[in-house]
């Protein structure tokens, strides 16, 4: 086993919990009333991004220990394929699925399948995590299935959202060079729930059916 059991279990949390770019984001501030239309325009554009992927890095800290790994996430409509790999070829885990079916394949273990990723990860990790929300959080919007508290910057980009017990902070966005219409995407994200802290840095976004 390339990690002790506790280390690997915490590392798995990183991609269900669940990224360095160009544009800095200010801390949460009072939002001018003119920002709401900008946010609605952004949201409509983000909702049209059905196919996307990214390559990046992830750091996981539980208050006592920390781990780093590479992460690749591919999203096609409602289907996802997430690969997380430890440095120097020390092992990898893949989480893939779609509504109604999820599979985890961890180095050195038999693959496990469940009807939904939350149940599967609860079995593996001992507690449930908002897997379905991550595909929305990663692109800079809240999960539409749950209520959320949002803060925006002057361009209508989300800089912090609180949802399902998690606080998601967007530290940086790109210049929108990867999306139709120039919609900027997050390149540095921090997710926090109690003593679990996950940082994701996106090195490269890919958007569209050819990616």
N, C-alpha and C positions, 0 to 999 in steps of 0.2 A: 504494500500500500504506500503510495507516494506521499500521502499526508496522514497524520493521525486522524482518527475518526472525528474528533471534535473540529479539527481544522477544516476537513473536507465538508462537513455539514455546514459550517459557517460560510465557506466559500460558495456552496450551493445557494445559500440565501441571497447571494449577490445578484443572481439573475432572476429572482422572483420578488425581491424585496419591495422582483424588483419590483464623466465622459468629458486636448486643449484646443481651442478654436480662435476666432478673430475678434468678435465684438464683446466688450465688457458690459456687464449688466449692473445697474445700481441696486443698492439694498432696497427693500420694500419701502415705499413712500405713499403718501396720500395720492390717490389717482384723480387727475383732472377729468371733468365730465366728458371732455372730447376724446378720451381714450377708449371709451366703450365702443364707438363705431369702428375704430381701428382693430380692436380685439375681435369683434364680430366678423370683420373681413378676414382676419388671420384664421379664425376658427373655421370659416367656410372653406378656405384654401387648404388647411390641414386635413379636413375631412375628406378631401378629394385625393389625398395621398394613400392609395390603396396598396402600392407595392414599393417597398423601400428596404434598405439594409444599411448596416454600418459596421466598421471595424474599429476597435478601440481598446481601451484598458480599463480595468476595474480594480478598486481597492476596497477591502472590507475590514472594518474594525469593530470589535465588540466591547471596547472599553479596556480590554486587557491585552489583546493580541491583534495583529494586523496581517493581511495577506494581499498579494497583488497577482493579477493574471491578465491574460489577453481575453477579449470577448468579441464575438461576431454574432450579430443578430440579423436575421432575414425575415421580413414580414411580407406575406402575400395575401391580401384581403384578411381573412380571419385565421389563416394558418401561420405558424411561427416556427422558426428553427434557430435555436440558440446554442452556440458552442463557446465553452469557457475552457481555457487551457492554461495550465501552470507553466512557469518559466522552464526553459532548458528541457523540454519534452518530458516533464515529470508526470504527466497524466492529463486527462481531459474529461469533461462531462458534456453531454448533449441533452437538451430538453427540446422536444418538438411536439407539435400537436395542433389541434383545432377544436372548436367547441364539441364536446362529447367524447373526446379521446386525447390523452396526453401520454407521452413516453419519456422516461429518463434512462439514459445509457451512460453509466459511470465506469471509468477505467477499473478493471478488476472485479466488476460486479455484474450480475445478470441484469438485463434490462427489465424495467418495471413499467407496467401500463395501468392507467386508471381512467375513469370516465371524465374526470376533470383534473387539471393540474393542481388545484388547491388540495384536493383529497390525496393526490399522489405525494405532494411535498409534505403534507401533514404526516403521512405515514413515514416518510423518510427523515423528516426533520423534527417532528414532534409538535408543530404548530402551523396553523394555516397562514398563507401569505396571499396578497392580492395579485396573482399572476395576470389576470385579465386586464388589470389597470395599467400594467407596465407599457403595453403597446401604445397607450395614449400618452402617458407621462413622458415617454422618451422623445416624442415629437413636440412636446410643449403644450399639451392640453390635458384637461381632466378627463377621467373616465365618465362618460355620459350616464352611466348606470347608478352613480352615487353622487350625493351632494358634496360640494367642495367650496372652500374659501380661497379666493384668488387675490393676488396682488400683481399689478402690471407696471411696466416701465412706460416712458412717454411714447413709445412706438406701438403700444398695445400688445407687447410680448409678455407672457407670464413670467414673473421672476420668482414667485413662490406660490405653491398651492398646498393646502392641507386637506387630506382626503383619506378616509378609511384608516385613520390612526397614524398616517405617515405625513411627514413634512418634506416636500420636494422643493429644493431651491435650485434655480437655474443661474449658474454663475457666468455663463458665456454663451453667445450665439454666433453662428457663422454669418456671412454676408448675403445669404440667400442664393449663392451661385449654383446650388445643386437642385433647385426646385423650379418648376414652371411658375412664372410670375414673380420669381425672386423672393419667395417666402423663406425667411431665415429659420434655421433649425438649431436646437441646442447642441453645444459641443462640450459643455462641462456641467454636470448635474450632481447634486448631492441629495441622497435620500436618507432620512433619519426616522427611526422608530425606537423609542426608549434608548437602550444603550447600543443598538445596532446602527452603524453609520456606513453608508455605501457611497463611494465616489466613482463616477463614470466619466471618462474622457473619450470623446469621439475623435478619432484621427481622420476618418473619411466617411462621409455620407454618400450613398448611392440611391437615387430615386428614379423609378420608372421600370417598365416591364423588361427592359434589356439588361437590368442590373442583376 
